[in-house]
Amino acid sequence: MVKHRFAGRFPPLCKPSRPAEGVLRIRRPNPEYLLRIRAGEFEYEELVTRAEQQLAEVIEAFEKSTLPEQPDRDQVNRLLVEIREVF
């Protein structure tokens, strides 16, 4: 395994949890709600309605976004060069 030259300089963004081979644990901000869905506490139509509302919110946010269609590659490259020069 090749180590990145910045390894150890920054705290990890997240610490992977690997309790057993083949098991992946992902932390969610709403685990109780997801467990309630899994337990069948909601009607299917209620879940579909909520998903459609959330999709509409995402579409609206996308339409109102001021982000450019594409990143400014020249600016990104200048930033990367600057970061490499610092480290």
Backbone as CSV, one residue per row, in Angstrom:
resi,resn,N_x,N_y,N_z,CA_x,CA_y,CA_z,C_x,C_y,C_z
1,MET,0.843,-1.179,0.000,0.000,0.000,0.000,0.885,1.238,0.000
2,VAL,0.549,2.182,-0.847,1.298,3.429,-0.941,0.643,4.443,-0.018
3,LYS,1.440,5.062,0.838,0.902,6.086,1.735,1.006,7.436,1.070
4,HIS,-0.011,8.227,1.268,-0.030,9.586,0.737,0.961,10.424,1.530
5,ARG,1.602,11.360,0.886,2.616,12.148,1.580,2.041,13.056,2.655
6,PHE,0.712,13.276,2.643,0.080,14.067,3.683,-0.416,13.201,4.829
7,ALA,-0.220,11.899,4.744,-0.730,10.986,5.769,-0.188,11.383,7.141
8,GLY,-1.061,11.443,8.108,-0.660,11.781,9.470,-0.651,13.266,9.767
9,ARG,-0.751,14.106,8.762,-0.722,15.552,8.999,-2.081,16.119,9.364
10,PHE,-3.122,15.437,8.967,-4.471,15.915,9.206,-5.256,14.855,9.962
11,PRO,-6.200,15.281,10.816,-7.044,14.278,11.477,-7.945,13.622,10.445
12,PRO,-8.273,12.358,10.647,-9.129,11.688,9.673,-10.527,12.313,9.654
13,LEU,-11.131,12.342,8.485,-12.481,12.884,8.362,-13.493,11.934,8.992
14,CYS,-13.225,10.664,8.897,-14.081,9.680,9.537,-13.248,8.434,9.793
15,LYS,-13.639,7.693,10.780,-12.925,6.472,11.093,-13.799,5.301,10.669
16,PRO,-13.329,4.521,9.703,-14.150,3.420,9.240,-14.381,2.395,10.342
17,SER,-15.560,1.827,10.314,-15.913,0.807,11.283,-15.989,-0.523,10.557
18,ARG,-15.099,-1.459,10.909,-15.085,-2.760,10.252,-15.110,-3.854,11.310
19,PRO,-16.281,-4.113,11.882,-16.360,-5.105,12.944,-16.137,-6.529,12.465
20,ALA,-16.488,-6.833,11.233,-16.312,-8.177,10.706,-16.214,-8.103,9.194
21,GLU,-15.564,-9.080,8.618,-15.431,-9.129,7.169,-16.813,-9.186,6.532
22,GLY,-17.044,-8.374,5.532,-18.317,-8.364,4.837,-19.385,-7.501,5.485
23,VAL,-19.050,-6.774,6.555,-20.018,-5.918,7.238,-19.566,-4.476,7.075
24,LEU,-20.454,-3.640,6.628,-20.152,-2.222,6.468,-21.158,-1.440,7.290
25,ARG,-20.678,-0.642,8.212,-21.548,0.162,9.054,-21.451,1.615,8.595
26,ILE,-22.604,2.197,8.337,-22.664,3.583,7.888,-23.498,4.363,8.885
27,ARG,-22.937,5.422,9.416,-23.671,6.266,10.361,-24.603,7.187,9.593
28,ARG,-25.829,7.268,10.045,-26.835,8.101,9.421,-27.357,9.109,10.429
29,PRO,-27.778,10.288,9.972,-28.296,11.283,10.910,-29.688,10.931,11.437
30,ASN,-30.349,9.968,10.810,-31.725,9.637,11.182,-31.943,8.129,11.344
31,PRO,-31.139,7.453,12.137,-31.263,5.991,12.208,-32.608,5.521,12.755
32,GLU,-33.183,6.274,13.694,-34.460,5.848,14.270,-35.553,5.823,13.201
33,TYR,-35.580,6.849,12.374,-36.572,6.925,11.308,-36.400,5.760,10.334
34,LEU,-35.171,5.469,9.962,-34.921,4.378,9.029,-35.322,3.034,9.630
35,LEU,-35.081,2.854,10.916,-35.503,1.616,11.575,-37.021,1.509,11.623
36,ARG,-37.695,2.636,11.781,-39.163,2.630,11.777,-39.691,2.245,10.394
37,ILE,-39.023,2.713,9.348,-39.409,2.308,7.990,-39.224,0.807,7.840
38,ARG,-38.068,0.332,8.267,-37.768,-1.100,8.166,-38.780,-1.944,8.927
39,ALA,-39.262,-1.433,10.058,-40.227,-2.165,10.886,-41.641,-2.088,10.319
40,GLY,-41.831,-1.342,9.228,-43.138,-1.281,8.596,-44.117,-0.334,9.256
41,GLU,-43.604,0.687,9.947,-44.481,1.625,10.651,-45.144,2.657,9.735
42,PHE,-44.762,2.686,8.477,-45.324,3.654,7.543,-45.972,2.927,6.382
43,GLU,-47.020,3.532,5.851,-47.649,3.007,4.645,-46.750,3.321,3.451
44,TYR,-46.780,2.463,2.461,-45.975,2.642,1.266,-46.255,3.995,0.612
45,GLU,-47.519,4.334,0.461,-47.878,5.596,-0.197,-47.332,6.804,0.568
46,GLU,-47.307,6.715,1.891,-46.757,7.803,2.704,-45.270,7.994,2.409
47,LEU,-44.555,6.888,2.267,-43.121,6.954,1.966,-42.882,7.487,0.555
48,VAL,-43.710,7.071,-0.384,-43.575,7.558,-1.761,-43.845,9.061,-1.807
49,THR,-44.875,9.508,-1.094,-45.196,10.936,-1.056,-44.036,11.730,-0.481
50,ARG,-43.462,11.230,0.602,-42.325,11.935,1.212,-41.136,11.975,0.250
51,ALA,-40.864,10.869,-0.424,-39.753,10.830,-1.386,-39.987,11.819,-2.524
52,GLU,-41.222,11.894,-3.000,-41.544,12.838,-4.077,-41.372,14.284,-3.609
53,GLN,-41.748,14.573,-2.359,-41.571,15.925,-1.817,-40.083,16.265,-1.718
54,GLN,-39.306,15.315,-1.251,-37.869,15.560,-1.126,-37.233,15.754,-2.502
55,LEU,-37.666,14.962,-3.476,-37.148,15.126,-4.835,-37.501,16.509,-5.375
56,ALA,-38.728,16.964,-5.127,-39.138,18.300,-5.579,-38.262,19.374,-4.928
57,GLU,-37.919,19.197,-3.653,-37.048,20.159,-2.968,-35.656,20.181,-3.596
58,VAL,-35.140,19.013,-3.951,-33.819,18.938,-4.584,-33.850,19.613,-5.951
59,ILE,-34.885,19.343,-6.716,-35.006,19.956,-8.047,-35.098,21.475,-7.924
60,GLU,-35.886,21.956,-6.970,-36.013,23.400,-6.766,-34.674,24.017,-6.365
61,ALA,-33.960,23.350,-5.453,-32.652,23.858,-5.026,-31.680,23.885,-6.209
62,PHE,-31.729,22.865,-7.039,-30.855,22.801,-8.217,-31.164,23.957,-9.167
63,GLU,-32.451,24.212,-9.379,-32.843,25.286,-10.290,-32.462,26.662,-9.770
64,LYS,-32.446,26.837,-8.451,-32.107,28.128,-7.849,-30.604,28.286,-7.603
65,SER,-29.863,27.215,-7.785,-28.436,27.236,-7.490,-27.695,28.235,-8.370
66,THR,-26.723,28.892,-7.754,-25.887,29.824,-8.517,-24.553,29.185,-8.910
67,LEU,-24.422,27.892,-8.631,-23.194,27.203,-9.014,-23.094,27.117,-10.529
68,PRO,-21.877,27.236,-11.067,-21.711,27.118,-12.518,-21.932,25.665,-12.959
69,GLU,-22.222,25.485,-14.231,-22.419,24.134,-14.773,-21.153,23.296,-14.649
70,GLN,-20.008,23.922,-14.840,-18.715,23.230,-14.777,-17.778,24.007,-13.854
71,PRO,-16.869,23.311,-13.181,-15.902,24.029,-12.347,-14.904,24.793,-13.217
72,ASP,-14.314,25.817,-12.648,-13.275,26.579,-13.333,-11.976,25.788,-13.178
73,ARG,-11.646,25.008,-14.183,-10.488,24.102,-14.094,-9.169,24.859,-13.895
74,ASP,-9.050,26.011,-14.507,-7.825,26.795,-14.320,-7.680,27.217,-12.859
75,GLN,-8.773,27.657,-12.261,-8.731,28.060,-10.856,-8.421,26.860,-9.957
76,VAL,-9.018,25.726,-10.256,-8.759,24.514,-9.469,-7.292,24.117,-9.587
77,ASN,-6.749,24.155,-10.784,-5.340,23.794,-10.977,-4.407,24.746,-10.240
78,ARG,-4.727,26.040,-10.265,-3.899,27.005,-9.525,-3.939,26.706,-8.030
79,LEU,-5.119,26.390,-7.525,-5.261,26.058,-6.106,-4.454,24.804,-5.754
80,LEU,-4.522,23.782,-6.586,-3.763,22.555,-6.330,-2.256,22.809,-6.330
81,VAL,-1.795,23.617,-7.267,-0.368,23.960,-7.314,0.019,24.702,-6.043
82,GLU,-0.806,25.634,-5.622,-0.531,26.397,-4.399,-0.466,25.466,-3.180
83,ILE,-1.387,24.548,-3.090,-1.388,23.597,-1.961,-0.134,22.743,-1.980
84,ARG,0.248,22.261,-3.136,1.464,21.432,-3.248,2.712,22.228,-2.859
85,GLU,2.739,23.495,-3.217,3.893,24.319,-2.864,3.994,24.528,-1.364
86,VAL,2.850,24.633,-0.679,2.837,24.823,0.763,3.312,23.575,1.482
87,PHE,2.923,22.423,0.979,3.302,21.164,1.638,4.458,20.538,0.926
